[in-house]
Amino acid sequence: MIRLTLAQMRRSVARLAAAGIAIAIGTGFVAATLVASDLIRTATTDSVAAPYARADLVVTADGEQLGAKDVADVAATPGVAAAAPRAMSWEDVAAHGKTLNSAFTGLPSDTRLEPQRVHDGAFPASDDEVALPVGQAERLGVEVGDTVTVTVTGAYDSQGAQPPAESRRLRVVGTLDDPYGAWTASGGAGIVTASTLRHWQDVEAGPGATVTYPAVLVALDAHASTAQASDALSALSLPDGARVLTRDALARELAAQATGDDDVFTYVVLTFAAIALVVAALVIANTFQVLVAQRARTLALLRCVGASKGQLGRSVVFEAGVLGLVGSAVGVVLGTGLAQLVLTVLRSRTTTPLPSSIDVSPVAVVVPLVVGTVVTIVASLAPARTATRVAPLAALRPAEAPTLTSRAGRVRGTLALLATVGGLLLLAVAVLAGTQGSPEIGLALGVLGGAVSFVGILVGSVFWMPRVVHAAGTALGKAGASSRLAAANTLRNPRRTTATSTALLIGVTLVAMMATGAASARVALGSTLDEHYPVDAIVTSYGSGDGPGEMTSALQSTLADVDGVRRVVPVSRANATLTSGGTSSGIELEGVEPAAGREVLRTPEALAGLDDREIAVNPASRDLGSTKLEDGDTVTLRAADDDGDPTGPSVRLQVRVVDLGDVGAYVTPAVFARVAPHVAPDTAWLAFADHADAADTLAAVQDAVADQDSSISVVGPAAQHADMEKVVDTILAIVLGLLAVAVVIALVGVANTLSLSVLERRRESATLRAIGLTRGQLRWMLAQEGMLIAGVGAVVGIVLGVAYGWAGAAAALGSFGSTPLVVPWSTIGVVLVVALVAGLAASALPGRSAARTSPVAALAVE
């Protein structure tokens, strides 16, 4: 039987190719996912651990607890070649009339502990030298060999006096690259000698203060044992909570804290790979149904000459195993090749260091081979059973179309109805839980309810899907006799029509669900981001060291002249206290003109109607001890000094509770002037033009303020807001690309179904040709049948996907506010058009096969 099975496979290569393609795509997906996840895990680890450079060990403590003595003890430990504290200092650096507030680090004695690389020049070797990030050097207009002035401001003493600022001229000896983004969050970091950095930190801390560090980086001797050095460091008298970790272990811990699980990407993408394999299994099952129907005569003859049912069934399963193994092997090659191609493209488009080739682990080869083969064998069991259940003589006749009136059919229908209704009820409860402030419960119930209801819909689809397809075809019946025949043919074998349409329905449902969920989430998260990032940019002047900062008219004009800036609104800031019922609490107070503020705020309602008798209080600042402020309450407002003690006149105001982002309270400029009459505006809110690119405009603002004498900070919430939206869009694009694989596989199944339909209706097609149906009409009939199956699967999938997508977004994000239903019409339109065109294309070969057979030859089959 093995030789016979292999011979049959050679005769059916064209038919097996469809199933082989399906399984190759699915297993290739798994292989590419495993390879990519390893690469992403490595890149993530390098990125998270970038500040720790190539340290062999890291001594870390919760908070900044490690002092200079601890650093010295670590450096003196046997096996330690070098030790460097993780330290940073923020100073003003000026050149050519431009000033930047920049971060600085100290150069360790061993370059293995330095994450940055020299772009041009060299690292500093003496206390009068500095190396600057490339971007900062360009912004200051300096090159290697030029000088810059660094100003260090000391801490206030116990009498509230601040010592004179200390300035030092340093020669730029190099420019720096930050390949792994160690200091990206700080906007880059300059490098000075370790002794210079320690001096600056001592000045900033003030007399008698102790400088501490959160971690100490350790480089070991070439022949030192990591385990022995770790034990020796752990035996030191370090502060409570101090730990000794390898760089990779610390990186995995930090990555887990950032993502919740460092394998989260693998799990998510493998979920989509599983979806692709499920759809591939449906296609494979249909393909083997085609093969069994094609070989009806051969199977019957084999039974007549003595082949047992078991032999026939095993031959089908063996054929599936060979096909699954070969298809999976092809898929592994395709998947790893795709991963290498993507890596090559990424290396050409990013400055982040990446390996030149992928690392294919045994898991990335064995798992796809096993999974693909097992899925193929499981998918072939039903066709194998069909091949064994038919008697030899009965197998010589065409099989009757299956009916659904059996007891099993009624049980299946009942279970499907219960699962669908129960799942939808769970989904409704999930949405309610999400809107009531329990997103964890809502998300869990939403996943469970969505899965149960979707399974119920799929299990029951054999009852309603053929009728829906038939109804759609009947509606198109006016197009001619071929349209009516196409509609009738969809009911000839309801199980096969359902299986094919359902395979497409799964993929389209998931695409529509993710697109709708992402679109709805984007709108819901947009409003949340607007509250968290209420303005496009915030510019704050800290003065020149001789006095407080001030947002002067000249500085406002400079900001307003920046290309892309639409509006500049000055804001005054001060510490203040709120008192109600004898209880007081400190807050951060800002004074802004309400009308002007509404023009730049993303949430203008926060200042709507604010007048000189009111104070807008953030919900996070409404608790005054045992008193909780409510709308309409009366409070006493007073300015406060740096210690939080009230000072100056008091003002009684009426409370309005409004979500203000990170600000404690807003008042009008008139109220602010009464409370803090000597405080000038030191901050400006900026609104960017609608057409302006947030990142480019922010860079232009930074360039403009670099010409000022005072120290000025520029924070760009708009850029962060845009980055968050880009993340959502990128994730959506990736997910849609992954799910599109399932849709492509499902479309292969449409072609298989039409091929089997041609086989079953050869006599009928011949009869139609004999009574006058032309070849073109016959091909058009099959084309309409293919488009009906694909179109109905796509439409039903879109409806389900939109509903599931909105419900999921509402369950997960309902606690943030209302989640509107946003239908991504462009994505849905593309999916529908692709499904119809693919259904039409899938009918080409079956239609050609049916039209090529002459009526006489077809009628002579039996």
C-alpha positions in Angstrom: 0.0 0.0 0.0 2.9 2.4 0.6 4.1 2.0 -3.0 0.6 2.5 -4.2 0.1 5.5 -2.0 3.3 7.1 -3.2 2.3 6.5 -6.8 -1.1 8.1 -6.2 0.7 11.1 -4.7 2.8 11.5 -7.8 -0.4 11.4 -9.9 -2.0 14.1 -7.7 0.9 16.5 -7.3 -1.1 19.4 -8.6 -4.0 18.8 -6.2 -1.6 18.2 -3.3 0.2 21.4 -4.0 -2.7 23.4 -2.7 -2.6 21.7 0.7 1.2 21.8 0.6 1.1 25.6 0.1 -1.3 26.0 3.0 0.8 24.0 5.4 4.0 25.6 4.2 2.6 29.0 4.9 1.4 28.0 8.4 4.6 26.3 9.5 6.7 29.0 7.9 4.8 31.5 10.0 5.7 29.4 13.1 9.4 29.2 12.2 9.7 32.9 11.4 8.0 33.7 14.7 10.4 31.6 16.7 13.4 33.0 14.9 12.2 36.6 15.1 11.3 36.3 18.8 14.9 35.2 19.6 16.2 38.2 17.6 13.7 40.6 19.3 14.6 39.2 22.7 18.3 39.8 22.1 17.6 43.3 20.7 15.3 44.1 23.7 17.9 42.8 26.2 20.6 44.9 24.6 18.4 48.0 24.6 17.2 47.6 28.2 20.7 46.8 29.4 22.4 49.5 27.4 23.3 51.8 30.4 25.2 48.8 31.8 27.4 48.5 28.7 29.3 45.2 28.6 29.6 44.8 32.4 30.2 41.3 33.6 28.3 42.0 36.9 26.1 44.7 38.3 25.7 45.5 42.0 22.3 47.1 42.3 20.2 48.4 45.1 16.6 49.7 45.4 16.9 53.5 45.2 20.2 55.3 45.4 21.9 53.5 48.4 25.5 52.7 47.3 28.1 55.2 48.4 31.7 55.9 47.5 32.9 53.4 50.1 30.8 50.7 48.5 32.2 51.5 45.1 35.8 51.3 46.6 35.0 47.9 48.2 33.6 46.5 45.0 36.7 47.7 43.1 39.0 46.0 45.6 37.3 42.7 45.4 39.6 39.9 44.0 38.8 39.2 40.3 37.4 42.7 39.7 39.3 44.6 37.0 37.3 47.8 37.2 34.2 49.2 38.9 32.3 52.3 38.0 29.1 53.8 39.6 26.2 54.4 37.4 26.1 58.2 37.9 24.7 61.2 36.0 24.7 64.9 36.5 22.6 67.6 34.7 24.4 70.8 33.9 24.1 73.8 31.5 26.5 73.7 28.6 27.0 76.8 26.4 28.8 77.8 23.3 28.4 80.4 20.6 25.6 82.1 22.6 23.6 78.9 22.8 22.8 77.0 26.1 21.6 73.5 26.6 20.7 71.7 29.8 22.5 68.4 29.3 23.2 65.1 31.2 26.8 64.1 31.8 28.4 60.8 32.9 31.9 60.0 34.0 34.3 57.9 31.9 35.1 54.6 33.6 38.6 53.2 33.8 37.6 50.3 31.6 35.8 51.0 28.4 33.8 47.8 28.7 31.7 49.8 31.2 31.0 52.7 28.8 27.9 52.2 26.6 28.7 55.1 24.2 31.1 55.0 21.3 33.4 57.7 19.8 32.0 59.1 16.6 34.9 61.5 16.0 37.9 62.3 18.1 38.5 60.6 21.5 37.2 60.2 25.0 38.3 62.8 27.5 41.6 62.1 29.2 41.9 65.1 31.5 39.6 67.2 33.7 39.5 70.0 31.2 38.1 67.9 28.3 34.6 66.7 27.4 33.0 64.6 24.7 29.5 65.5 23.5 26.8 63.6 21.7 26.7 64.3 18.0 23.3 65.9 18.1 24.2 68.3 21.0 27.5 69.3 19.3 25.6 70.2 16.2 23.0 72.1 18.1 25.7 74.1 19.9 27.7 74.6 16.7 30.9 73.1 18.0 33.4 70.6 16.6 36.3 68.7 18.0 38.9 71.2 19.2 36.3 73.9 20.2 35.6 74.9 23.8 32.3 75.0 25.7 31.3 76.4 29.1 29.7 74.2 31.6 27.9 75.8 34.6 27.2 73.9 37.8 24.7 75.3 40.3 25.0 74.3 43.9 22.3 73.3 46.4 20.7 75.8 48.8 22.2 75.7 52.3 20.3 75.5 55.6 19.8 79.3 55.6 18.2 79.2 52.2 21.1 80.8 50.4 22.4 79.4 47.1 26.2 79.5 46.5 27.5 81.2 43.3 27.3 79.1 40.2 30.6 77.4 39.2 31.6 77.7 35.5 34.4 75.7 33.8 35.6 75.9 30.2 36.2 72.5 28.7 37.7 71.5 25.4 35.6 69.2 23.1 37.9 66.2 22.3 35.3 64.0 20.8 31.7 63.4 19.6 29.7 60.4 20.7 27.3 57.8 19.3 24.8 56.0 21.5 24.3 52.7 19.5 21.9 51.0 21.9 20.1 54.1 23.1 21.5 54.0 26.7 20.7 57.7 27.3 18.0 58.3 24.7 15.5 59.2 27.5 17.9 61.9 28.6 18.4 63.4 25.2 21.9 62.1 25.1 24.7 62.4 27.7 28.1 64.0 27.5 31.2 62.3 29.0 33.8 63.9 31.3 36.4 62.3 33.5 35.2 60.5 36.6 36.9 63.0 38.9 35.1 65.9 37.2 31.8 64.3 37.5 32.3 63.5 41.2 33.2 67.2 41.8 30.1 68.4 40.0 27.9 66.0 42.1 29.5 67.2 45.3 28.8 70.8 44.3 25.2 70.0 43.5 24.7 68.0 46.7 26.0 70.8 48.9 28.4 70.9 51.9 28.1 67.8 54.1 25.8 65.9 51.8 26.6 62.3 50.7 26.4 61.3 47.0 24.9 57.9 46.4 24.4 55.7 43.4 21.7 53.2 42.3 24.2 50.7 40.8 27.9 49.8 40.4 29.1 48.3 37.1 31.8 45.6 37.4 34.3 44.4 34.8 36.2 41.2 35.7 39.7 40.1 35.0 40.1 37.9 31.9 40.5 34.7 33.9 38.2 35.5 36.8 35.2 33.3 37.5 31.9 35.1 37.3 30.3 32.8 39.9 33.3 33.3 42.4 33.4 37.0 41.8 29.6 37.2 42.4 29.9 35.3 45.7 32.8 37.5 46.8 30.8 40.7 46.0 27.7 39.3 47.8 29.8 38.8 50.9 30.7 42.5 51.1 29.0 44.7 53.7 26.6 46.4 51.3 23.4 48.2 52.1 20.2 46.2 52.7 18.6 45.1 49.5 21.8 45.2 47.5 22.1 42.4 44.9 24.7 41.1 42.6 23.5 40.1 39.1 24.9 39.4 35.7 24.2 42.0 33.1 21.9 39.6 31.2 20.0 38.5 34.3 19.4 42.2 35.2 18.3 42.9 31.6 15.8 40.0 31.6 14.5 41.3 34.9 14.1 44.9 33.6 12.5 43.6 30.4 10.0 41.6 32.4 9.2 44.7 34.4 8.7 46.7 31.2 6.6 44.1 29.3 5.2 41.9 32.0 6.9 39.0 30.3 9.9 38.9 28.1 8.3 36.3 25.9 5.1 38.3 25.4 5.9 39.0 21.7 6.5 35.2 21.1 3.1 34.3 22.7 1.2 37.0 20.8 2.6 36.1 17.3 2.4 32.4 17.9 -1.3 33.0 18.6 -1.6 34.2 15.0 0.5 31.3 13.8 -2.0 29.0 15.5 -4.8 30.8 13.7 -3.0 30.3 10.4 -2.6 26.6 11.1 -6.3 26.2 12.1 -7.3 27.7 8.8 -4.7 25.6 7.0 -6.2 22.5 8.6 -9.6 23.3 7.2 -8.0 23.8 3.8 -6.1 20.5 4.1 -9.3 18.6 5.1 -11.1 20.0 2.0 -8.1 19.0 -0.2 -8.2 15.4 1.0 -12.0 15.4 0.5 -11.2 16.3 -3.1 -8.6 13.6 -3.4 -10.9 11.0 -1.9 -13.7 12.0 -4.4 -11.2 11.8 -7.3 -10.1 8.4 -6.3 -13.6 6.9 -5.7 -13.1 4.4 -8.5 -9.6 3.5 -7.3 -10.7 3.0 -3.7 -13.6 0.9 -4.7 -11.5 -1.4 -6.9 -8.9 -1.7 -4.1 -11.7 -2.9 -1.8 -12.9 -5.3 -4.4 -9.5 -6.9 -4.8 -9.1 -7.4 -1.0 -7.8 -4.1 0.5 -9.3 -3.6 4.0 -10.9 -0.5 5.4 -7.9 0.0 7.7 -5.5 -0.2 4.8 -7.3 2.5 2.9 -7.6 4.7 5.9 -3.9 4.3 6.8 -3.0 5.1 3.2 -4.8 8.4 3.4 -3.2 9.2 6.8 0.3 8.2 5.5 -0.2 10.4 2.5 -1.1 13.3 4.8 2.0 12.6 7.0 4.3 12.7 4.0 2.6 15.9 2.7 2.8 17.5 6.1 6.5 16.7 6.6 7.4 17.9 3.1 5.2 21.0 3.4 6.6 21.8 6.9 10.2 21.4 5.7 9.5 23.9 2.9 7.8 26.2 5.5 10.8 26.1 7.7 13.0 27.1 4.8 10.6 29.9 3.8 10.1 31.1 7.3 13.8 31.4 8.1 14.5 32.9 4.8 11.8 35.6 5.4 13.3 36.3 8.9 16.8 36.8 7.3 15.3 39.1 4.6 13.6 41.2 7.3 16.8 41.3 9.3 18.7 42.5 6.3 16.2 45.3 5.6 16.2 46.4 9.3 20.1 46.6 9.2 19.9 48.9 6.3 17.3 51.2 7.8 18.3 51.5 11.5 21.4 52.6 13.4 20.7 50.0 16.1 23.4 47.3 16.0 21.9 44.0 14.8 23.5 40.7 13.9 24.2 40.1 10.2 22.5 36.7 10.1 19.8 35.0 12.1 20.5 32.3 14.7 18.3 29.3 13.9 17.9 27.3 17.0 16.9 23.6 17.0 13.5 24.6 18.5 12.8 26.9 15.5 13.3 23.8 13.2 11.8 20.9 15.2 8.7 22.7 16.5 7.3 23.8 13.0 8.1 20.3 11.5 6.2 18.5 14.3 3.3 21.0 14.5 2.9 21.1 10.7 3.0 17.3 10.3 0.6 16.7 13.2 -1.9 19.3 12.0 -1.9 17.8 8.5 -2.5 14.3 9.9 -5.3 15.4 12.1 -6.9 17.3 9.2 -6.8 14.1 7.1 -8.6 11.9 9.7 -12.1 12.9 8.5 -11.4 12.3 4.8 -9.7 9.0 5.8 -12.8 7.9 7.6 -14.9 8.8 4.6 -12.7 6.6 2.4 -13.3 3.6 4.7 -17.0 3.9 5.4 -18.2 3.4 1.8 -18.9 -0.2 0.6 -17.0 -1.3 -2.5 -20.1 -1.2 -4.9 -21.5 2.0 -3.3 -18.1 3.7 -3.9 -18.6 3.2 -7.6 -21.5 5.7 -7.4 -21.4 9.4 -6.6 -21.9 10.1 -2.9 -25.1 11.6 -1.8 -25.0 15.1 -0.3 -25.0 14.9 3.5 -28.1 15.8 5.4 -28.5 17.6 8.7 -31.6 16.0 10.0 -30.0 13.3 12.1 -30.0 13.2 15.8 -26.3 14.2 15.8 -27.3 17.3 13.7 -29.9 18.3 16.3 -27.5 17.9 19.2 -24.9 19.9 17.3 -27.4 22.7 16.7 -28.4 22.8 20.3 -24.9 23.0 21.6 -24.0 25.7 19.0 -27.0 27.8 20.1 -26.1 27.5 23.8 -22.5 28.4 23.2 -23.4 31.4 21.0 -26.0 32.9 23.4 -23.9 32.2 26.5 -20.8 33.7 24.9 -22.6 36.8 23.9 -24.0 37.3 27.4 -20.5 36.9 28.8 -19.3 39.5 26.3 -22.0 41.9 27.4 -21.0 41.5 31.0 -17.4 42.1 30.0 -18.3 45.4 28.4 -20.3 46.4 31.6 -17.3 45.4 33.8 -14.9 47.4 31.7 -17.1 50.6 31.9 -17.5 50.1 35.6 -13.7 50.4 36.2 -12.7 46.7 36.2 -10.7 46.3 32.9 -8.9 43.2 34.1 -12.2 41.4 34.7 -13.7 42.9 31.6 -10.8 41.7 29.4 -10.8 38.2 30.9 -14.6 37.8 30.4 -14.4 39.4 27.0 -11.8 36.9 25.8 -13.8 34.0 27.2 -17.2 35.3 25.9 -15.8 36.1 22.5 -14.1 32.7 22.2 -17.2 30.7 23.4 -19.6 32.7 21.2 -17.3 32.4 18.1 -16.9 28.7 18.6 -20.7 28.4 18.8 -21.1 30.4 15.6 -18.6 28.2 13.8 -20.1 24.9 15.1 -23.5 26.0 14.0 -22.4 27.5 10.7 -23.2 24.3 8.9 -26.9 25.1 9.5 -27.0 28.7 8.4 -24.0 29.4 6.2 -25.2 27.4 3.1 -28.6 29.1 3.4 -27.0 32.5 3.7 -24.9 31.8 0.6 -27.9 30.5 -1.2 -30.0 33.6 -0.3 -27.2 35.9 -1.5 -27.1 33.9 -4.8 -30.9 34.0 -5.1 -30.8 37.8 -4.8 -28.4 37.8 -7.7 -30.5 35.4 -9.7 -31.8 38.0 -12.0 -28.4 38.1 -13.7 -29.3 34.9 -15.6 -29.6 31.1 -15.4 -25.9 30.7 -14.5 -26.5 32.8 -11.4 -29.4 30.7 -10.3 -27.5 27.6 -10.9 -24.5 28.9 -8.9 -26.8 29.7 -5.9 -28.4 26.2 -6.1 -25.0 24.5 -6.2 -23.9 26.0 -2.9 -26.6 23.8 -1.2 -25.4 20.6 -3.0 -22.9 19.8 -0.2 -23.6 22.1 2.7 -20.8 20.8 4.9 -18.1 21.5 2.3 -19.5 24.9 1.4 -19.6 25.7 5.2 -16.1 24.5 5.8 -14.7 26.6 3.0 -16.6 29.7 3.8 -15.8 29.3 7.5 -12.1 29.1 6.8 -12.3 32.5 5.2 -14.7 33.8 7.8 -12.2 33.0 10.6 -9.4 35.1 8.9 -11.7 38.0 8.0 -13.3 38.1 11.4 -9.9 38.4 13.1 -8.7 41.1 10.6 -11.9 43.1 11.1 -11.8 42.6 14.8 -8.3 43.9 15.2 -8.8 46.8 12.8 -12.0 47.8 14.6 -10.6 47.3 18.0 -7.5 49.3 17.2 -9.5 52.1 15.5 -11.8 52.3 18.5 -8.9 52.1 20.9 -7.1 54.8 19.1 -10.0 57.2 19.6 -10.4 56.2 23.3 -6.7 56.3 24.0 -6.5 59.6 22.1 -8.7 61.3 24.6 -6.7 59.8 27.4 -3.5 60.9 25.9 -5.0 64.3 25.4 -5.6 64.5 29.2 -2.1 63.1 30.0 -0.4 65.4 27.4 -2.7 68.4 27.5 -0.4 70.7 25.3 2.0 70.1 22.4 5.1 71.5 24.2 6.0 73.1 27.5 9.0 75.5 27.6 10.3 76.5 31.1 13.0 79.1 31.8 15.1 78.4 34.9 17.2 81.6 34.7 20.9 82.1 34.3 21.9 81.1 37.8 21.8 84.7 39.1 18.0 84.9 39.4 14.7 83.1 38.8 13.6 82.3 35.2 11.2 84.4 33.4 9.1 83.9 30.2 9.9 87.3 28.8 8.1 88.9 25.9 11.2 88.5 23.7 11.4 84.8 24.5 7.7 84.4 23.7 8.2 86.2 20.4 11.1 83.8 19.6 8.9 80.8 20.3 6.1 82.2 18.2 8.4 82.7 15.2 9.3 79.0 15.1 8.0 77.4 12.0 5.1 75.0 13.0 4.2 76.8 16.3 0.7 78.0 16.1 0.2 79.7 19.6 2.3 80.6 22.6 0.6 81.1 26.0 2.6 82.3 29.1 1.9 80.5 32.4 2.9 81.4 35.9 3.8 78.7 38.5 4.0 78.6 42.2 3.7 76.3 45.2 0.5 76.9 47.2 -1.7 75.5 49.9 -5.4 74.8 49.9 -7.3 75.0 53.2 -10.8 73.8 53.9 -12.4 72.9 57.2 -9.2 73.5 59.1 -7.3 71.0 56.9 -4.5 72.1 54.5 -2.7 70.4 51.6 0.1 71.6 49.3 -0.5 71.8 45.6 1.2 73.0 42.4 -0.6 76.1 41.2 -0.6 77.5 37.7 -2.0 80.8 36.5 -3.2 81.0 32.9 -5.6 83.1 30.9 -8.6 80.8 30.3 -9.5 82.0 26.8 -5.8 81.7 25.6 -5.4 78.4 27.4 -8.4 76.8 25.7 -6.7 77.6 22.3 -3.7 75.4 23.2 -5.1 72.7 25.5 -6.2 69.4 24.0 -8.9 69.3 26.6 -10.2 72.9 26.5 -13.2 72.1 28.7 -10.8 72.0 31.6 -10.7 75.9 31.6 -14.2 76.5 30.2 -15.9 79.2 32.2 -13.1 79.6 34.7 -13.3 83.1 36.3 -11.7 85.1 39.1 -14.0 83.5 41.7 -13.0 79.8 41.0 -10.1 77.4 41.2 -9.9 74.3 38.9 -8.6 71.4 41.1 -7.2 68.1 39.8 -9.0 65.0 41.2 -5.7 63.8 42.4 -5.4 67.0 44.6 -8.9 67.0 46.0 -8.0 65.1 49.2 -7.2 67.5 52.1 -6.6 64.9 54.9 -10.0 63.8 56.0 -11.7 66.4 53.7 -12.5 65.6 50.1 -13.2 68.6 47.9 -16.3 68.6 45.7 -17.6 70.9 43.1 -18.9 74.1 44.8 -16.9 73.8 48.0 -15.1 76.9 49.2 -11.4 76.9 49.9 -8.7 79.3 51.0 -5.7 79.6 48.7 -2.3 80.9 49.8 1.2 80.8 48.2 3.8 78.6 49.9 7.6 78.7 50.2 10.0 75.9 49.3 9.3 74.1 52.6 5.5 74.2 52.0 4.8 76.8 54.6 2.0 79.3 53.7 3.1 82.8 52.9 1.5 85.9 51.5 -2.2 86.9 51.2 -5.0 84.5 51.1 -7.9 84.2 48.6 -11.2 82.4 49.1 -12.4 80.6 45.9 -15.0 78.1 44.8 -13.8 74.7 43.8 -14.4 73.1 40.4 -13.0 69.5 40.1 -11.5 69.0 36.6 -9.0 66.5 35.2 -5.9 68.7 34.6 -3.3 66.1 33.7 -0.3 66.5 36.0 -1.1 70.0 37.3 -2.6 70.4 40.8 -4.8 73.5 40.2 -5.5 76.3 37.7 -6.5 79.9 38.4 -6.8 83.0 36.3 -3.8 85.5 36.1 -5.7 88.0 38.3 -6.1 85.4 41.1 -2.5 84.3 40.7 -1.3 87.9 41.0 -3.2 88.3 44.3 -1.7 85.1 45.7 1.9 85.4 44.4 2.3 89.1 43.3 6.0 88.9 42.8 6.1 85.7 40.7 6.5 86.3 36.9 5.5 83.8 34.2 8.3 81.3 33.7 6.6 78.8 31.5 4.9 78.8 28.1 2.4 76.4 26.6 2.9 75.8 22.9 0.4 74.6 20.3 1.7 73.2 17.0 0.0 73.8 13.7 -2.2 70.9 12.4 0.2 70.3 9.5 3.3 70.4 11.5 5.4 67.3 12.3 5.6 67.1 16.1 9.2 65.9 16.3 10.5 68.4 13.7 8.7 71.3 15.3 10.0 70.3 18.8 13.6 70.2 17.4 13.1 73.7 15.9 11.9 75.0 19.3 15.0 73.5 21.0 17.2 75.1 18.4 15.5 78.5 18.9 15.9 78.5 22.7 19.5 77.3 22.5 20.4 80.9 21.6 19.1 82.2 24.9 21.4 83.1 27.9 19.2 81.4 30.5 18.8 77.7 31.1 15.6 76.6 29.3 13.9 73.2 29.4 11.8 72.0 26.5 9.4 69.1 27.0 7.4 67.9 24.0 4.3 66.0 25.0 3.2 66.3 21.3 6.1 64.1 20.2 5.2 61.6 22.9 1.6 61.7 21.9 2.6 61.1 18.2 4.9 58.3 19.2 2.1 56.6 21.1 -0.2 56.8 18.1 2.6 55.5 15.9 3.0 52.5 18.3 -0.8 51.7 17.9 -0.6 52.1 14.1 2.5 49.9 13.9 1.0 47.2 16.0 -2.2 47.3 13.9 -0.2 47.0 10.7 1.8 44.0 12.0 -1.3 42.3 13.3 -3.2 42.8 10.1 -0.2 41.5 8.1 -0.1 38.4 10.3 -3.8 37.7 10.0 -3.7 38.3 6.3 -1.7 35.0 6.1 -4.8 33.2 7.4 -7.0 34.9 4.7 -4.5 33.8 2.0 -4.6 30.2 3.2 -8.4 30.3 3.3 -8.6 31.4 -0.3 -6.7 28.3 -1.3 -9.6 26.4 0.2 -12.1 28.2 -2.0 -10.2 26.9 -5.1 -10.3 23.3 -3.6 -14.0 23.5 -3.0 -14.7 24.5 -6.5 -12.4 21.8 -7.8 -14.3 19.2 -5.9 -17.6 20.7 -7.1 -16.4 20.2 -10.7 -15.6 16.6 -10.0 -19.1 15.9 -8.5 -20.9 17.7 -11.3 -19.2 16.4 -14.4 -22.4 14.7 -15.6 -24.5 17.7 -14.7 -22.1 20.1 -16.5 -22.1 17.8 -19.5 -25.9 17.8 -19.5 -26.0 21.6 -19.3 -23.5 21.9 -22.2 -25.6 19.4 -24.2 -28.8 21.6 -23.8 -27.0 24.8 -24.8 -25.0 26.2 -22.0 -21.8 27.7 -23.4 -18.3 27.2 -22.0 -18.3 30.9 -21.0 -21.6 30.5 -19.1 -20.3 27.4 -17.4 -17.1 29.2 -16.3 -19.2 32.2 -15.2 -21.4 29.9 -13.1 -18.4 28.6 -11.2 -17.0 32.1 -10.9 -20.2 33.3 -9.2 -20.2 30.3 -7.0 -16.6 31.1 -5.9 -17.4 34.7 -5.3 -20.6 33.8 -3.3 -18.7 31.5 -1.0 -15.8 34.0 -0.5 -18.1 37.1 -0.4 -20.5 35.7 2.2 -17.6 34.4 4.4 -16.0 37.9 4.1 -19.3 39.8 4.9 -20.2 37.7 7.8 -16.6 37.8 9.1 -16.7 41.6 8.8 -19.9 41.9 10.8 -18.6 39.6 13.5 -15.2 41.3 13.6 -16.6 44.8 14.0 -18.8 43.6 16.9 -16.0 41.7 18.6 -13.5 44.5 18.0 -15.7 47.1 19.6 -16.7 44.9 22.5 -13.0 44.1 23.2 -12.0 47.7 23.1 -14.9 48.7 25.4 -14.1 45.9 27.9 -10.4 46.8 28.0 -10.6 50.6 27.8 -14.1 51.4 29.2 -12.7 52.6 32.5 -10.9 55.4 30.6 -14.2 56.8 29.3 -16.6 56.1 26.5 -15.3 53.9 23.7 -17.0 54.9 20.4 -17.6 52.4 17.7 -15.1 53.3 14.9 -15.5 51.3 11.8 -12.3 51.2 9.7 -14.1 51.4 6.3 -10.9 51.5 4.2 -9.5 48.3 5.7 -12.9 46.5 5.5 -13.4 47.6 1.9 -10.0 46.2 1.0 -10.7 42.9 2.7 -14.1 42.6 0.9 -12.6 43.4 -2.5 -9.7 41.0 -2.0 -12.1 38.2 -1.0 -14.3 38.7 -4.1 -11.4 39.0 -6.5 -9.7 36.0 -4.9 -13.0 34.0 -5.1 -13.1 34.9 -8.8 -9.5 33.9 -9.4 -9.9 30.7 -7.5 -12.6 29.6 -10.0 -10.3 30.0 -13.0 -8.7 26.6 -13.0 -11.8 24.6 -12.0 -13.9 26.5 -14.6 -11.3 25.8 -17.2 -11.3 22.1 -16.3 -15.1 21.9 -16.5 -15.3 23.8 -19.8 -12.6 21.7 -21.5 -14.5 18.4 -21.1 -16.8 17.7 -24.0 -20.4 16.8 -23.2 -20.1 13.3 -24.8 -17.0 12.4 -22.8 -18.5 13.6 -19.6 -21.7 11.7 -20.1 -19.7 8.6 -20.7 -18.0 8.6 -17.3 -20.2 6.0 -15.8 
